[in-house]
Amino acid sequence: MNCKLCGRSLDEPDDPLSTDCGGDCWGCIGEIEAELEALPSMSPETASPPDPAMNAKAGGDGRAG
């Protein structure tokens, strides 16, 4: 099986970046996560905490009501 993003062969024993992350390799997923962390809107300092009232309206399990 190959990575859906870059085509790298997945789960190769000698390639730590080939770990299967749901059909994508760790090399691609790691890059995407690093880019997302660089976005100001995604940083923990600017992110809004979850609204407990929204969870209560959804029945407490996070699903809409």
C-alpha positions in Angstrom: 0.0 0.0 0.0 1.2 3.5 -0.8 0.7 7.0 0.8 -2.3 8.7 -0.8 -0.5 12.0 -0.8 3.1 11.3 -2.0 3.0 7.6 -3.1 5.6 6.4 -0.5 5.4 2.7 0.2 3.8 2.4 3.7 5.2 0.5 6.7 8.7 -0.1 5.3 10.8 -1.4 8.2 13.9 0.7 7.3 11.9 3.9 6.7 10.5 5.6 9.9 8.5 8.1 7.8 6.6 5.3 6.1 4.4 4.6 9.1 0.8 4.2 8.0 -1.3 7.1 9.3 -4.7 6.1 7.9 -3.4 5.7 4.4 -1.0 8.6 4.5 2.7 8.3 5.5 4.1 9.9 8.7 6.3 12.0 6.5 3.3 13.8 4.9 1.2 13.9 8.1 4.1 15.3 10.1 4.6 18.1 7.5 0.9 18.9 7.6 0.8 19.1 11.4 3.9 21.3 11.5 2.3 23.7 9.0 -0.9 23.8 11.0 1.0 24.6 14.2 2.6 27.5 12.4 -0.8 29.1 11.7 -1.7 31.8 14.3 -5.3 30.8 14.5 -4.4 27.3 15.4 -1.9 28.1 18.2 -2.9 27.3 21.8 -2.4 31.0 22.8 -5.1 32.2 20.4 -7.5 29.3 20.4 -10.8 29.7 22.2 -11.5 27.1 24.9 -14.6 24.9 24.2 -17.9 26.4 25.3 -19.4 24.2 28.0 -22.9 25.6 27.2 -22.6 24.2 23.6 -21.8 20.8 25.0 -24.8 20.9 27.4 -27.1 21.9 24.5 -25.8 18.9 22.5 -26.8 16.5 25.2 -23.4 16.4 26.9 -21.8 14.0 24.4 -20.7 16.6 21.9 -23.3 15.6 19.3 -26.0 18.0 18.1 -29.2 17.5 19.7 
